[in-house]
Each structure stands twice: as C-alpha cells, then as structure tokens.
C-alpha cells in the first residue's frame, strides 16, 4: 500500500511538471520522451521508475487531456 501511495504521488508530480511545460509552450501534443525525462528527474527509487512513468502517462491523458504524438514509423 505504501508503495502505491509513493508511485501515485510521484506520478502526480511528474504530470504536473509536464502540464506546466505544455502550458508555457501553449501545446497539447507531446511525445513520451518528455514524460520519461521528467520521471527520471522526480523518481528517487529506480525500482518504481516504470510504474511512475506509466501512471503519469495515464494521469496526463485522463486528468489533463494531453495528446501524445505517435511515432509515424510504427504501423498500426
């Protein structure tokens, strides 16, 4: 339970930072690399890095309405 609280707290912090960056640039579209870089700066425990990253992506999509750019080389 404590681990989940830490993950959610750090994911909220990452999402807030990314949202602030987007607001300053008046942009709603970003790539995943920006989120990953912010996550690496916030997370102190590398064992939960991926979990915080995935949670931050979810928060950005659901709470902040952020749209992610998709690599055009990848076929769907």
C-alpha positions in Angstrom: 0.0 0.0 0.0 2.8 2.4 0.9 4.5 1.7 -2.4 1.3 2.6 -4.3 1.0 5.9 -2.5 4.6 6.8 -3.4 4.0 5.9 -7.0 0.8 7.9 -7.3 2.4 10.9 -5.5 5.4 11.0 -7.8 3.3 10.4 -10.9 1.1 13.4 -9.9 4.2 15.5 -9.6 5.5 14.4 -13.0 2.2 15.0 -14.6 2.0 18.5 -13.1 5.5 19.3 -14.3 4.7 18.1 -17.8 1.4 20.0 -17.8 3.2 23.2 -16.8 5.7 22.8 -19.6 2.9 22.3 -22.1 1.0 25.4 -20.8 4.1 27.6 -21.1 4.5 26.4 -24.7 0.7 26.5 -25.4 0.9 22.9 -26.6 -1.4 19.9 -26.1 0.7 17.3 -28.0 3.8 15.8 -26.6 5.9 12.7 -27.1 6.6 10.1 -24.5 10.3 11.1 -24.1 9.4 14.3 -22.3 7.4 12.4 -19.7 10.2 9.9 -19.3 12.8 12.6 -18.8 10.6 14.3 -16.1 10.0 11.0 -14.5 13.8 10.3 -14.2 14.2 13.7 -12.5 11.5 13.1 -9.9 11.9 9.4 -9.1 14.5 8.6 -6.5 13.8 4.8 -6.4 14.8 3.3 -9.8 12.8 0.2 -9.0 9.5 2.1 -9.4 10.6 4.2 -12.4 8.4 2.4 -14.9 5.4 2.3 -12.7 5.6 6.0 -12.0 6.1 6.7 -15.8 3.0 4.6 -16.7 0.9 6.2 -14.0 2.0 9.7 -15.1 1.0 8.9 -18.7 -2.4 7.8 -17.5 -2.9 10.9 -15.4 -1.8 13.2 -18.3 -4.3 11.5 -20.6 -7.2 11.3 -18.2 -6.9 14.3 -16.0 -5.1 16.9 -18.2 -6.3 15.8 -21.6 -2.9 15.6 -23.1 -2.5 14.1 -26.5 0.6 12.0 -27.3 2.4 12.1 -30.6 2.8 8.6 -32.1 5.9 7.6 -34.0 4.9 7.7 -37.6 7.3 4.8 -38.4 5.1 2.4 -36.4 2.3 0.8 -38.4 -0.9 0.0 -36.6 
